[in-house]
Amino acid sequence: MKRQDIVFKDSISLKGPSIWTYPPCIETWIDIGELEDLPSDKIPGLYERLEAWLPGLIEHRCNYDERGGFLRRLKEGTWAGHIMEHIVLELMTLAGLPDGFGRTRETTTRGVYKLVVSNFHEECTRLALEIGRELLLAAIHDDPFDIGEAIKPLRRKVDRKYLGPSTAAIVNAAEARKIPHIRLLDDGNLVQLGYGAAMRRIWTAETDSTSAIAETISRDKDLTKTLISSVGVPVPEGREVENADDAVEAAEDIGYPVVVKPSDGNHGRGVFIDLTNAEDVKKAYAIAVEEGSSVIVERSIPGIEHRLLVIGGKLIAANRSDLITVTGDGKQTVLQLIDTQINTDPRRGNTELHPLSIIKIDTAAKIELERQGLTGDAVPEAGREVLIQRNANHAFDCTDEVHPETAAIASLAARVVGLDIAGIDLVCKDISQPLAAQGGAIVEVNAGPSLLMHIKPGVGKPRPVGQAIVDNLFAANKNGRVPLVGVTGTHGKTAVAKIVAHMLFLSGAYTGLACSDGLYLNRRQVQKTNAANWAAGHRLLLNRAVEAAVIENGAEVILGEGLAYDRCSVGVITNIDPAGEDLSRWDVQPTGGEYYTTHRSIYRTQVDVVLPSGYAVINAADALAAEMAELCDGEVIFFTADPSCLKLAEHFAGGKRGVTVADGRIILRTGADEIRVCRLGDVPAIGKAKKPEDIANVLAAVATGWALGLTQDVIATGVKTFGLDLPDPEALLPIMAKKPLGAALQK
């Protein structure tokens, strides 16, 4: 008998807001074939197998919006597409990705569904879909399935491809402040926060304000000590050495115990502390010299190592390390004791998600054991404490304990080196007391410090380090955005976008335009092919010169790519004509309720992404478009050439804003107050024919300029000069921005 199957028919990567959700997602068309006749309650054992394999499904709320909601649906009866949606989401969660979004909707073809899930990284999502299909089919057919083995490749891919925890913390903090982000490397941690001229960039815990010179200084530990000690920061006595014998000589000059470490190493590699004799110094030198270009010998500071995180001159977090020890039982070797007493801690692991690392006997640990007369294979007597590692993981949050003087000294050290974000390593006995009185000192200043120890400390309270970095990059009243206009609709999009871009240019803003006629930077055309697509819009947002952007989006872009931006200042809907475009490829239906894609669900996307402080500019004479006004988070400005339009009249009656025509003139009106912009006959884009569609395009552009806060002179000059062959358009700029619109209209 033929086994039931699930077939992937098509897959659409939606890189931005779409008909489904705001973040990127993947829409996969699946054919469940004969399973259309077999809902979950008709498949014996399916519920039990899925519940056993994926116990986390209990947390999926589904339609019932309650814990266990999906399992309830599964027991009552639901279809394979919906089941696979939840399986894929759970697999991604198990692999270390954030909680995701999912939807499954039927198409007009029986058995074919659109399955939509969040796309945190394309390769990870597609692999999760493949594994999810295999798991569901195994559950349906009662085949064996090893979930542990199945999830391993997905976890490895997530570890390699998804944002690291430090970068993710910064990105999440930016999202909390409504600052957009763009990942600049497919498998790296270089991220752009904000758009165009308002952008900033981060690379893990480094920013575009992190000086290359400062970073170089921080890598040279001897130079760092010289600079910070010159301003009174306590540092340990020491010097750079040339060879093992010189290291011993330096140690004897300083006096034991000493520290031997690379001059430009990192992550504590090759660092040996509390060395008390020449033999140990020579052994340590041989290892340290392999980790850096040279070696430093310095006085060993009594106490515990701490890591202080300084951001923008302020102490944000602090962490304390601890010695790593095991206790002998007279039976197990040192290696076995490490595995049973240390590495069983669930906080330890080999990924960035683990705040503590797995302890191994490396060369440094071997030397430490030798000093105690032991090896990894030795069996310590019962009760004997064995030291494995001195400079261990920073596991204990101690931010609230740091003495104010110590915090000020750490801030000074970061400032002297020149770092906006610095990890300050200091050693002292008691972090709650001033350094000087206890002989404490700063031993290193590090660029690009790890944030994980503060985000997820082994013990203690997590600290908002991502938020601190974002707040240091963006002033409290800044959100990393430039004025951005999205234009959609069936007809007239390109004309409206070009007129608006012309107005913005006249206002003095360096303006990017992506439309069907090409890609423009100010008046220069940099791409002649169709640029009304995600890639062209994305290109504008990556451009540091762009101070304002206008991006055209047709239905095909929304359905096939998603918007290039997360939110916009102004969203324009010119009109909606279901008969005017063929969208059958996406199974678009004129009607059909929530289960089918309709023109309304497509074009509302542009309204959905308008910022609360922004505007939707909507054609009041188009019934399908006008009904979307209620969906806008911001304000609405209607436009129509017919001043008697009922929708417009109701809008004015509520004291709201609109653009219309009266006595042959373009009128801006708020309630009963109005301003006349210019005569229709003075607008080249309208021409002598005064076609209704041309007038509508100009009115939409005028309404957009008004929403953007452009002055009356800019708007009037913009529509009067658009389309003319101006020999020196820059000559118009000095007369712009002089006369603002009437106070009654400037809400």
N, C-alpha and C positions, 0 to 999 in steps of 0.2 A: 504494500500500500504506500502511496506517495506521502512523504512526511510534509507537514505544514512548514512553511518557510516565511521569512520576512526579507523582502528585497529592497535595497536602496535604489531608488530611481533617479533622484536628482539631489543636489546639495547646493545651497546658496549661502555664501558668507556675507552676513550683514554687519558691516564694520562700524556702524553707528546707529543712532535712533532709527527705528523702523516701525512698521505697523504693530509689532509685537511688544517692544520694550525699548527703554532708553539705551542701555549698554549694548555692546556688540553681542551677536548671537549667531547661531548656525541654524538655518531652516532646511531640514532634510525631508524629502518626500519619500515615504515608504509605502510599499504594497504588502499588506498582510495576507493577501490571498484568501485561502480557505478559513483562516482564523477570524475572518469577518463573521462567520457563523458560530464562532466558539468564544464567547466572552469568558472571563476568568472563572466564574462560578460553574462553568460547564467542563472545566479541565481538572480532573481528579488530582489532588495533591499539589497543585500549583501554588496555592496560598501558603501551605506549610513549607514548601521548599524555599520560596522567596523569603519568607519570614526568618527561616533558619540561616540562609546564606547571607542575607542583608538585614541584620537586626536593626540597623539605623533607620530603616523605613518607618519605624514607629514614630519618628519625629516629623514625617511628611504630613502636613495638615490637609492638603488638597482642598476640594470644594467645601468640605464640611468646616474648614477653618478650626480644626481641633486636633490635638495630638492623637495620632493613630487614624486620622481621617482617610489617608490613602489606603491603609490596610482594610478599613471598613469598606471602601469602594471595591477593593480587590475581592473581598468576601462576597459582597452583594452582586458583583459582576461588572467588569469593565473590559475594554478591548486592548489588544496587544500594543497598539501605538501609545496609548496612555500609560500602560505598564512600563514600556520601554523608556518613556520619558523619565519616570521616577527612578528607574534602575540607573540610567546614565547620570542623573544628578547625584545619586548616592555614591556611585563609583568615583565621580570627580571629588566629592567631599572626602571619601576614604583616601584619595590620592594626595590630599593636602590643599585642594583648591577651596575658595570661599563658597558659602552657600549660593546656589544659582537659581536662575529663573527657568521655568519650563512651561510649554503649552503644547497641546496636541489638538489639531482641528481637522475635521474631515474635508475632503474635496468633493467635487461633483462626480468623481469616478469612484464607484463602489470599491471599498477595500483599500483605497489610497488615502493616506493622511499626510498632513504637514506636521512634522515633529520639530519643535523649536526648543533649543537649550542654550544657556549662556555660553559665550565663547571667551574664556579667559586667555586661552592661547590656542590657535587653530590646530596645531598638531596634537595637543593634549585632548581637545574636544573630539576630534575625529577618531582618535584611538579609543576614547571612552565610548563612542557610539558603536564601534566595532565590537568591543568587549561586551557592551550591553546587549547587543543583538545575540551574541553567542550564549551569554548567560540566560537570557529569556528563552531561547530555543531549547537549551538544556533543561530548564525548569518545565517547559511545556511537554517535552518528550520524556521526562524522567530519566535524563542522562546524568552521569556523574559530572560534577563541576568543582574544581578546586579554586575557590575565590581568592585564597591567599596567593597562589601562583599567578592567577589571572591579573591581579591588581599590581604585581611587581613592575611590569614594564611601564604602566601608567604612572606609578610613583616616580620611577627613574626619569621619565620624560618631564614630569612636573618639576622635579628637582633641577633639571637642566634648563628648562624653558621658561618657567614662570618667574615672576619677580621674587627676589630674595626678601626675607622678612624685614630687613632694614628699609629697603626701598618701598616695600608694600606699606609699611607704617607711615612713610611720608606721603605716599599717594593717597592712602585712606584719609589722612589728615587734610590733604588738599580737597578731596571730595567733600569732606565735612564742611568746608568753607565754600563749597560750590565753585572751586577752582578746577578747570578742566585739565586733563593730562593726556599726553600722547607718548607712547613708548617708541623710542627712536631706534632701538636695537631689538631684533626678533627674539634673541635669547640672552640679552644683557640687561643691565640695570641703569642704562642711560635713559632718562625720562624728561620730557618737556612738560613743565607746568604752565598753563596759560596759553594764549594764542598771540601770534604776530608780535607786534612791538611790545606787548605786555608780558611776554613769556619770561620764564626763568628755567634753568636746567639743573638737574641733579644727576649724580652718578653714585648710587648708594649714599654714603654719608659725606660726599663732596658736592659742592655746588659751583655754579659759574662765578661765584665770588671767592672760591678757594684759590688762592694765588699759587701758581706753579713754583714761584720762588719760595714761598712759605712751605710748600710741601717738600721741596728739596732740602730746605733747612731742617725740617723735622726728621728727615731720614738720616741726617748727619748728627748723631747723638752728641758728639764732642762739640760741634759748633752750636748746637742747641743749648747745651750746658753753659757755654761761654756767654751766649747772648742773654739768657735769662738770669744768670748769676750776676751779670753786670748791673741789673736793676734791683738786686737784693733778694732774688728768689733763692731759697736754700737748695743747694745741689750737693751731691756727694763728691768728695775729693777724688780725683782720678785722672787718668790720661790715656791716650792712644798708645799702643805698644807695637813693636815691630816684629817680634818673634816670641817663642815660648820662654826663652831665657829672659828677655826684656819684660815679659809679663810677670815672671817671678820677682824680678828686681823691683818692678812697680809695686807689687803686692807687699814686699818687705819694706819699701819706703813708706807706703800708706799705713801698713799695719794690718794684720789679720784680725777678723775675717774680711774677705773681699768678694766682689762680684766680678765675673768675667763674662763679657757679652759682645756680640757684633756691634760695630759702630753704626751700621745701617740696616740691621735686621728688623723683623717685625713678628707679631703674634707670639712673642716670647721664645722663639726658636733660637737655640744655641745660648740661652742665658743660664748661668750657673751662679747661685748665691751662697753666701756663708761658707766659702772655701777657706780652709784653715791651714793648708800646708802647700809647699811647692809642688809636690807630685800632683795634687788635685788641680792646681792652677795650670800645669802643663797639659793635663788631659783635657781640661775645659777649653784651653786655648785651641787645641787641635780640632775640636768640634766647632767652636765659635767662628774660627776663621773660614770654615766652609760655608757659613750662613751669611757672611757679609764680606765687604771689601777690606775691612780691617777690624781690629779688636780693641776693646777698651777694658781696662782694669780700674775698678773704683772701690771706694770704701763701702762695706756692707752696712746698710742702715738697719738698726734694730727695729723690728716691728712687722707689720703685715702690709702686703701690697694692696693698694686701692686704685680704682680707675674712676676718675672724675670726668664727666662729660660737660664741656663748656660750649655753648651755642650763642653766638652773637654777644660774647662778653659776659654771659650769665651762666652760673652753675645750674644745670638742669637735672642731672642725675649723678649718683655715685654708687659704686659697687665695691664690695670687699672680697678678697680672695681668702682661701683657707688652705692649710696643708692637707695633702691627700695621704691618708694612712690606712693600714689594715691591721687587724689584731690576729695574731697567730692562735691556732687551735691544736697544734701539735700533730695535725693530720694532713692538712692541705699545704701545697706549695704556695709561694708568693703569687705566682701567676693565677693559681686557682682561687686564692683569697681575693685577688683583684676582681675576678669575674663574679664571685659570689657576694662580695661585700660592697663593691663599688659600681661595677658596670650593670648590675641588675636594676639600678635606679632608673625609672622610666624617663627621667629628665635627661638622661645621657643618650647620645646617639651620634650618627655620622652626618646628619643633615643639618641645614641651617635652622630647621624648625626646633632643634633640641638646644636648650640653653647651656647644657653641659656636654662635654665631649667624652667619648670613650677613652678610658685610660689604658695605655699600652706601655710596655717596658721598652722605651727608646734608649738611645745612648746616654742621655742625661739621667734617666732613671737607673740605668745600670751603674753609673758612677755613684749615684746616691746610695744604691744597695751595697756597692763595694765598700763605701765608707762605714757601713754597718756590719761588714763581714758576711754579706749575703749575696745570693744570685736569685734569678727568677725561679729556679728549680729547687731552691732551698725550702725546708719546712721549718718555719719559726716555732718555737716552743709556745705552748698555750699561755695566753695572756700577754705575750710580747707585742708591743706596738712597733710597727715597721713603717718608716717614712718612705713614701713612693715618689712624691713630687712636692717641691716647695712652692714654686710659683704656679699654683693650680688655677682652675677656672674661677673667674670672678662670679660667685654664685649668690652673694648676699647683698641685697639692696640696703644702703645706709645713707641715702640722700638726706633724710631728716636729721642725721647725726652730725653732719659736717659743720665744723666751727666756721663762723663768718669770716674770720681772718684767713683760714685755709681756702675757703671759696674765693676770696679776693686774690690770693696769691695764684691760684690756678687760673683765674681769669687773666691776671697780668701775664702769666707765662704764655697763654694762648695769644694774647695781643702782641707780645714782643716777637714771637715767631711769625705772626701775621695770619693766623688761621681763624676763619669764621666758625668752623666746627673743629673741636680738638678733643682728643682723649688724653687726659693728663694722668700719668702713672706716678703715684707717690707712695712712699713707705713711711709708716709711723706706727706707734703703739696704740694710739687712741685718736681716732678721727674727730672726736668731739672736742679735742683740746688743740690749742695753737701748736704749729709745727716746731717753732724755735725751742720752746721749753722742753720738748721731748726728743730733740735731735732728729726730727723727721726731715725729709727732703723730697723734692720732685726729681724723679730719675729719668723720665721720658716725656716728650710731647709728641703726640701722634696725629697725623692727618688721616682722614677717612676712617675714623674709629668704628668698630663694630657697635651696632645699636642693640643687638639681640639681648645682651645681658641686662639691659635696662627695660626693654619691651617685655621680656619674659624671664625675669630673674628666677634663680633656683629657689630662693627664699625671699619673701618681702613683696612690696607693692610695685606693680609695673608703673613706669613713668611715661608721660606723654611726650616722648622725644620727637616723634614725627610732627606733632603739632608745633613744638618749639622751633623746628627747622622751617616749617611753612610760615610761621609767624615772623621769623627772621627774614624770610625772603620777600614777603608781601606785607605791606602796611595794613593796618586793621580795616581800612576802607577800600582796599584793593582786592579784586578777584581774578586778576590775570586775564581779563577779557578786553577786547577791542570792540567797537561798534560793529555788529555783524548782522547782515540782512539776508534772510533766506527767502527765495521767491519760488513759488510753485503754482500749479494750476494747469489747465489744459491748453489754453491759448494766451499769448501775450507775455509770457515769462521773460523772454530775452529782451524785449523792448523795455519793460519795466526795470529790469536789472541794469541795463545800460544807462538809462536816464538817472537812476538813483546813484550809480557809480560816478556819473558826470557831476551831479550835485555835490557829492562828497569830495571830489577832486577840487571843485570850486571853493569848498569850505576850508581847504588847506590841508586836508588829511591825505597821507599817502595811501592810495586806495587800490586794493586788489579786486579784480572782477573775474569770476569764472562763469561763463555762459555758453550757449550753443555756438556763438560766433567766435569763441576762442578764449584765451586767458590773457588778461591785461594787468599791467602794473602801472597805475596812473593812466596816461594816454598811450603807453607803449604796449603793443601787442607782442607777447612773448610766445604764444602758441596759437596757430591759425586753425587747428582742427577743433572739433567739438570739445568744449571743456565743461559742459554741464554734466559733471560726473563726480564721484567721490574722490578720485585721485587728484583732480584739478583743485577742488575745494580744499582738500587736505594740504596740497602744495602751498596754497595761500597762507594757511594757518601756521605752517612751519617757517614762514618768511619773517625774519626779525624786522624788516623795514615796513611791513604792512600795518598801518594804523587804523584802517577800516576795511571791511571785506563785504562783498556782495556775491552771493552764491546762488545760482539757479539750480533747482532740483525738479525734474519731472517725475511723473509717476513711476517710470521705469527705474530711476535712480533709487527712489524710496523702496520699491519692491525688490530690486536686484542687488543693491549695494548698501543702502542705509545712508543717512545724512553724514556729511563730513564733520559736523560739529555736534556737540552735546546739547547746547542751548543757544538761543540767538536773541539779539536785542529787538529785532522786528521780524515777524513772519508774515509773508504776503501770500494771499490766495487770490489770484486774478479771476478765475472762474472754474467751474467744473462741468465738463461736457462728456458724459459717459459714451455718447455716440461718436465723439471726436477722436478717440484713440483706441487702438486694439491692444488690450491687455490680457488676451486669452491665454498667453503663455503662463501667466501666473494664476489662472483659473479665477479671474475676477468676475464677480456676478453683480448685476445691477442691484439686486436685493438678495435677501437670504439670511438676515439676522446675524447673530454673533458667530456662527460657525463657518461663515464664508467670508472671503475677502471682497469688500465692496469699495466703490470709489470714495465713499465717505471715510472708511477706515484708512484709506491711503492718504488722503489729503489732510486729514486731521492731524497726521504726524507733524506737519509743519506748525500747526497751532499748539500742539502739545509741548513743543520744545521752546516756546516763548518764555523768557525769564519773567518772574513776578514783577520785575521793574520795567519790563518791556511792553511791546504792543503787537497786536495782530491787526494787520490791514486787510480788510475783507470786502469783497464785492457785495454790497447790500442788495443788488438787484438779482443776484444768483441765489436761488432758494437753498440749494445744497451747501453752498459756501456759507451763507448767512447764518444757518443753523449751528455752525461751529463756533460762533462767538462765545457761547456759554462754556466752551471747553478751555478758554484762554486763562492762564494764570495771571496775566497782566491786564492791561486795558485794551479796548478795541476801538479802532478808527474805521468806520465804514466809508466806502466811496461809491458813488454812482452819479451818472449825468442827470438822472431823473430826480429833481428835488421833491417830487410828490411820492416817492417810493415809501410805502407804508413802514417797512423795516427801518428806513432812515429817519422817518418822522418820529417813530417810537424812541429811537436812539436819542434824537435831539430833545425830545420831551423829558428824558431822564438827565438832561444836562451834559450829555456826552459829546464826543467829537466826531466830525465827519467832513468829507470833502465832496462837493457837488458843483453844479453849474447853475448860474442865475444871470439873466440878462446878457448871455454870451460871455460870461466871465467865470473863471475858476474861483470858487469860494471855499474858504476855510471857516468852519462854523463849530462853535461849542454852545450847545443850548440855543439861545436866541442871539448870541453875539457872533459876528462874522467879520472876516477880513477878505478883501478882494485881492487876489494874487495878480492876475493878468487876464487879458482877453484871449479867447480861444484862437482868434485869428493871428495872434502874435507867437503861436507855438508851432514851429516847423514840423514837429512830429505829428501834429494833427492835420495840418495842410488845409487846402481850400475845400477838399471833399468832406471834411469833418465826419469821417466814418465813426460810428458809435464805438467800435472796438479800439480805434486809435485814441479817442477821447478817454475811454475807460483806462487805457494803459497810462496815459499822462496823469489822470486823477490818482491812480494807484501809486505812482511815483511821487506825486506831490504829498499824498498822505504819509508815505514812508519818510520823506524828508522832514515832515512835520513831527512825526514820531521820534525821529533822531535828534530833534531839537535844533535843526538848521534854521538860520535866520530867514526872514521874509525875502531879503535881497538875494540870498543864495538860491532859495527855491525858485523865485521868479526868474532870475538870470539863468538858472539851470535849464528850465523848460524853454526859455526863449532862445537859448544858444545851442541846445543839443541838436546835433545833426548838421550844424553849420560848419563850414570850413574856416575855422578861426586861425589866422596866421600866428597869433601869439596868445593862446588861452591863458598863460600864466599872468598876462597883463590884467586879467580880470580879478585876480586874487586880492589885490589891495583894497578893492571896493567892497569885498564880501565881508560878512560877519559884523557889519556896522549896526544894522537896525534889527533888533530882535522882534519876534512876533508879539502881538498885543498881549498884555498881561492877563487879560481874560481868557486867552487861549493857551497860556503857558502853565498848564496844570502839572 
